[in-house]
């Protein structure tokens, strides 16, 4: 059977061994939660146990675990600041992870592979909404070029393994993802957790204004991690080989509108100022997800509800951390 013949196939996850690579991250943890509904054995391994940038360690792990399915969510990720500061890390780490896992997966006859790409693989000025055919039709956004090149290399490697060895895979291109277990590190966070942290701090310190990067005019689309996980499971269960497919919410708003939405959710009443000397990134990034919609999948979490839930969870985790520190202090 050719790869094209395998494109539309029903695949049962029940009873399968499913390795979620990067299970502690934003998307990986959402995949683990979603897979509890499928009756499969979820395999995980920590970065301390297996360094996926090392080929021998990766090969040993996959040969030992023998997963039927690999959902590849392991990656080095970050916002504009991190991408600008550490381009070598983003390019090296993400490329090595993909190369090592793909080689080992092919050698061990894994039945289903799903690779996590990113909307940043598309040209900076691609026609909007961005169709999958826009790949490699123009220059990339310079601020995350290294990360994008690593993701493009992963996609092309999967394509090459399909062509040369008959190893099918699904390569997804999600839009900007947020949700439970997001990264709130001030240096590495993406835009939504970064805004939540900044505006919450401004509220608690009663700061009269908050300055954010850029002009506030770029348009962005956001997808909740739980929706992305659900889309991944849907695709794995219904398709064996999809060289590239977009996953988005279909809704966009400006960074300025997002900032005011987050301010309303956290209760910040001050003014929001934009520093136009700092980079904006791509002016617009809206994915054309019509192919996925035509297959019958739709997102469920609206942006406001998703951000409200994330803010509550972050506040709760911050409170738990504070209480642990108090308990651990020696008695006076």
C-alpha positions as CSV (number, residue, x, y, z in Angstrom):
1,X,0.0,0.0,0.0
2,X,1.4,3.4,-0.9
3,X,1.6,6.4,1.4
4,X,-1.2,8.1,-0.5
5,X,-3.4,5.0,-0.1
6,X,-2.7,5.2,3.7
7,X,-3.8,8.9,4.0
8,X,-7.3,8.2,5.2
9,X,-7.2,5.3,7.6
10,X,-8.8,4.6,11.0
11,X,-6.3,3.8,13.7
12,X,-7.2,2.6,17.2
13,X,-5.1,4.0,20.0
14,X,-6.6,1.6,22.5
15,X,-3.9,-0.9,23.7
16,X,-1.1,0.9,21.9
17,X,2.1,2.3,23.5
18,X,2.2,6.0,22.8
19,X,5.3,8.0,23.6
20,X,4.7,11.7,24.3
21,X,8.1,13.3,23.8
22,X,8.3,16.5,25.8
23,X,5.5,15.4,28.2
24,X,6.3,18.1,30.8
25,X,5.9,21.0,28.4
26,X,2.8,23.0,27.4
27,X,1.7,20.8,24.5
28,X,3.2,17.5,25.8
29,X,1.3,17.7,29.1
30,X,-2.0,18.5,27.1
31,X,-1.4,15.4,25.0
32,X,-0.9,13.3,28.1
33,X,-4.2,14.6,29.5
34,X,-6.0,14.0,26.2
35,X,-4.7,10.4,25.8
36,X,-6.2,9.3,29.1
37,X,-9.5,9.0,27.2
38,X,-8.0,6.6,24.6
39,X,-7.2,3.5,26.6
40,X,-3.5,3.5,25.5
41,X,-0.3,3.2,27.5
42,X,1.3,6.6,27.7
43,X,5.1,6.4,27.7
44,X,7.2,9.3,29.0
45,X,10.9,9.9,29.8
46,X,12.5,12.9,31.4
47,X,15.2,15.0,29.9
48,X,17.5,13.9,32.7
49,X,17.1,10.3,31.7
50,X,17.3,10.7,27.9
51,X,18.9,13.6,26.1
52,X,17.2,13.6,22.7
53,X,20.0,15.7,21.2
54,X,22.2,12.7,21.6
55,X,21.7,10.0,19.0
56,X,22.8,7.0,21.0
57,X,20.6,7.8,24.0
58,X,17.6,8.4,21.7
59,X,18.1,5.1,19.8
60,X,18.5,3.1,23.1
61,X,15.3,4.6,24.5
62,X,13.1,4.0,21.4
63,X,14.5,0.4,21.0
64,X,13.8,-0.2,24.7
65,X,10.3,1.4,24.9
66,X,9.1,0.1,21.5
67,X,6.4,2.7,21.0
68,X,3.7,2.1,18.4
69,X,3.1,5.9,18.2
70,X,5.3,8.9,18.8
71,X,3.8,12.3,19.4
72,X,6.8,14.7,19.1
73,X,6.2,17.7,21.4
74,X,9.8,18.0,22.7
75,X,11.4,21.2,21.6
76,X,13.3,24.3,22.7
77,X,10.8,27.1,22.5
78,X,10.5,30.8,23.6
79,X,9.3,34.2,22.7
80,X,10.9,36.9,20.5
81,X,13.4,37.9,23.2
82,X,14.7,34.3,23.7
83,X,14.8,33.6,19.9
84,X,16.9,36.8,19.3
85,X,19.2,36.0,22.2
86,X,19.8,32.3,21.6
87,X,19.5,31.5,17.9
88,X,22.3,28.9,17.9
89,X,20.5,27.0,20.7
90,X,17.1,27.1,19.0
91,X,18.6,25.9,15.7
92,X,20.9,23.2,17.1
93,X,18.6,21.7,19.8
94,X,15.5,21.5,17.6
95,X,17.3,20.1,14.6
96,X,19.2,17.4,16.6
97,X,16.0,16.3,18.4
98,X,14.2,15.8,15.1
99,X,17.0,14.1,13.3
100,X,17.7,11.6,16.1
101,X,14.1,10.7,16.8
102,X,13.1,10.3,13.1
103,X,16.1,8.0,12.5
104,X,15.4,5.8,15.5
105,X,11.6,5.7,14.8
106,X,12.3,4.4,11.2
107,X,14.7,1.8,12.5
108,X,12.1,0.5,14.9
109,X,9.0,0.5,12.6
110,X,6.9,3.0,14.6
111,X,3.3,2.9,13.3
112,X,2.4,6.5,13.7
113,X,4.6,9.6,13.9
114,X,3.3,13.1,14.6
115,X,5.7,16.1,14.3
116,X,5.1,19.4,15.9
117,X,5.9,22.3,13.6
118,X,5.1,26.0,14.0
119,X,3.4,28.7,12.0
120,X,6.8,30.6,12.0
121,X,8.0,28.2,9.2
122,X,6.0,30.3,6.7
123,X,7.4,33.5,5.0
124,X,7.1,36.7,6.9
125,X,4.9,38.3,4.2
126,X,3.0,35.2,3.2
127,X,-0.5,35.9,1.8
128,X,-3.1,35.8,4.6
129,X,-4.6,33.5,5.8
130,X,-1.5,31.4,5.3
131,X,-2.1,28.3,3.2
132,X,0.2,25.2,3.6
133,X,1.4,25.8,0.0
134,X,3.1,29.0,1.2
135,X,6.1,27.1,2.6
136,X,9.4,28.2,1.2
137,X,7.9,30.9,-1.0
138,X,9.7,33.8,0.6
139,X,12.0,35.1,3.4
140,X,11.3,34.1,7.0
141,X,10.7,36.5,9.9
142,X,14.3,37.3,11.1
143,X,13.5,37.3,14.8
144,X,12.7,33.6,14.9
145,X,14.5,32.4,11.7
146,X,16.7,29.9,13.5
147,X,13.8,28.1,15.1
148,X,11.9,28.2,11.8
149,X,14.7,26.6,9.9
150,X,15.0,23.8,12.5
151,X,11.3,23.1,12.1
152,X,11.5,23.2,8.3
153,X,14.4,20.8,8.4
154,X,12.3,18.4,10.5
155,X,9.4,18.6,8.1
156,X,11.7,18.0,5.1
157,X,13.4,15.1,6.9
158,X,10.0,13.5,7.5
159,X,9.2,14.0,3.8
160,X,12.5,12.4,2.8
161,X,11.9,9.3,5.0
162,X,8.5,8.9,3.5
163,X,9.9,9.1,0.0
164,X,13.0,6.9,0.6
165,X,11.9,4.4,3.3
166,X,8.1,4.5,3.1
167,X,7.8,5.8,6.7
168,X,4.6,7.9,6.9
169,X,4.2,10.8,9.3
170,X,1.9,13.7,10.1
171,X,3.5,17.1,10.3
172,X,1.3,19.7,12.0
173,X,1.7,23.5,11.9
174,X,-0.1,24.9,14.9
175,X,-0.7,28.6,15.4
176,X,0.4,30.3,18.7
177,X,-0.4,28.0,21.6
178,X,-1.2,28.8,25.2
179,X,-2.8,27.1,28.2
180,X,-2.3,25.0,31.3
181,X,1.4,24.4,32.2
182,X,2.5,27.4,30.1
183,X,5.9,29.0,30.7
184,X,5.8,32.2,32.8
185,X,9.6,32.8,32.9
186,X,10.1,36.5,32.2
187,X,12.9,35.8,29.7
188,X,11.4,32.7,27.9
189,X,7.7,33.1,28.0
190,X,5.4,33.6,25.0
191,X,3.1,36.5,24.6
192,X,0.1,35.5,26.7
193,X,1.8,34.2,29.9
194,X,4.3,37.1,29.5
195,X,1.4,39.6,29.4
196,X,-0.4,37.9,32.3
197,X,2.7,38.1,34.5
198,X,3.5,41.8,33.6
199,X,0.0,43.0,34.0
200,X,-0.6,41.1,37.2
201,X,2.6,42.5,38.7
202,X,1.5,46.0,37.6
203,X,-1.9,45.5,39.4
204,X,-0.3,44.3,42.6
205,X,2.2,47.2,42.7
206,X,-0.4,49.7,41.5
207,X,1.9,50.8,38.6
208,X,0.2,53.7,36.7
209,X,1.4,52.2,33.3
210,X,3.0,49.2,31.7
211,X,5.3,49.2,28.7
212,X,5.1,46.3,26.2
213,X,7.3,45.5,23.3
214,X,6.5,46.7,19.8
215,X,3.8,48.8,18.2
216,X,0.8,46.7,19.3
217,X,-0.4,46.4,15.7
218,X,0.6,42.9,14.7
219,X,-2.3,40.5,14.4
220,X,-2.0,37.1,16.0
221,X,-4.1,33.9,16.2
222,X,-4.1,31.8,19.4
223,X,-5.1,28.1,20.1
224,X,-5.5,26.5,23.5
225,X,-3.2,23.6,24.2
226,X,-6.1,21.3,25.0
227,X,-7.6,22.0,21.6
228,X,-4.2,21.3,19.9
229,X,-3.9,18.0,21.8
230,X,-7.4,17.0,20.7
231,X,-6.6,17.9,17.0
232,X,-3.4,15.8,17.2
233,X,-5.3,12.7,18.5
234,X,-8.0,13.3,15.8
235,X,-5.4,13.3,13.1
236,X,-3.4,10.3,14.4
237,X,-6.7,8.2,14.6
238,X,-7.8,9.2,11.1
239,X,-4.7,9.7,9.0
240,X,-1.3,7.9,8.5
241,X,0.5,10.4,6.3
242,X,0.0,14.2,6.1
243,X,3.1,16.0,4.9
244,X,1.9,19.3,6.3
245,X,-1.4,20.5,7.8
246,X,-2.3,23.8,9.7
247,X,-4.0,23.8,13.0
248,X,-5.5,27.1,14.1
249,X,-8.6,28.7,15.8
250,X,-9.5,30.9,12.8
251,X,-9.7,34.0,15.0
252,X,-7.2,36.8,15.3
253,X,-6.7,40.0,17.2
254,X,-4.0,42.6,17.5
255,X,-1.4,42.6,20.2
256,X,-2.9,45.8,21.5
257,X,-6.3,44.2,21.7
258,X,-4.8,41.1,23.4
259,X,-3.1,43.3,26.0
260,X,-6.4,45.1,26.9
261,X,-8.2,41.7,27.1
262,X,-5.5,40.4,29.5
263,X,-5.6,43.6,31.5
264,X,-9.4,43.2,31.9
265,X,-9.0,39.6,33.0
266,X,-6.3,40.3,35.6
267,X,-8.0,43.5,36.7
268,X,-5.3,46.0,35.8
269,X,-6.7,49.5,35.4
270,X,-3.6,51.5,34.4
271,X,-2.5,52.5,30.9
272,X,-0.7,50.3,28.4
273,X,2.2,51.8,26.5
274,X,4.0,50.2,23.5
275,X,7.7,50.7,23.0
276,X,8.0,50.9,19.2
277,X,11.7,50.7,19.2
278,X,11.4,47.0,20.1
279,X,10.6,44.3,17.4
280,X,7.1,43.4,16.4
281,X,7.8,40.1,14.6
282,X,5.7,39.3,11.6
283,X,2.9,41.8,10.9
284,X,0.2,39.1,10.7
285,X,0.1,35.3,11.2
286,X,-3.3,33.8,10.5
287,X,-3.4,30.2,9.4
288,X,-5.7,28.8,6.8
289,X,-7.0,25.8,8.6
290,X,-9.7,24.9,6.1
291,X,-8.3,21.5,5.3
292,X,-8.6,20.4,9.0
293,X,-12.0,21.9,9.3
294,X,-13.1,20.0,6.2
295,X,-12.0,16.8,7.9
296,X,-14.5,17.5,10.7
297,X,-12.4,19.0,13.5
298,X,-13.1,22.3,15.3
299,X,-11.6,24.0,18.3
300,X,-13.7,24.3,21.5
301,X,-12.0,26.8,23.8
302,X,-12.6,30.5,23.2
303,X,-9.7,32.9,23.9
304,X,-11.2,34.7,26.9
305,X,-12.2,31.6,28.7
306,X,-8.8,30.0,28.0
307,X,-6.9,33.0,29.4
308,X,-9.1,33.2,32.5
309,X,-8.4,29.6,33.2
310,X,-4.7,30.1,32.7
311,X,-4.6,33.1,35.0
312,X,-6.5,31.2,37.8
313,X,-4.1,28.3,37.5
314,X,-1.0,30.5,37.5
315,X,-2.3,32.4,40.6
316,X,-3.0,29.1,42.3
317,X,0.5,27.7,41.5
318,X,2.1,30.9,42.7
319,X,0.2,30.8,46.0
320,X,1.2,27.1,46.5
321,X,4.8,28.0,45.9
322,X,4.6,30.9,48.4
323,X,3.0,28.6,51.0
324,X,5.7,26.0,50.5
325,X,8.4,28.6,51.1
326,X,6.7,29.8,54.3
327,X,6.4,26.2,55.6
328,X,10.1,25.5,54.8
329,X,11.3,28.6,56.7
330,X,12.8,27.7,60.1
331,X,10.8,28.6,63.2
332,X,12.0,31.8,65.0
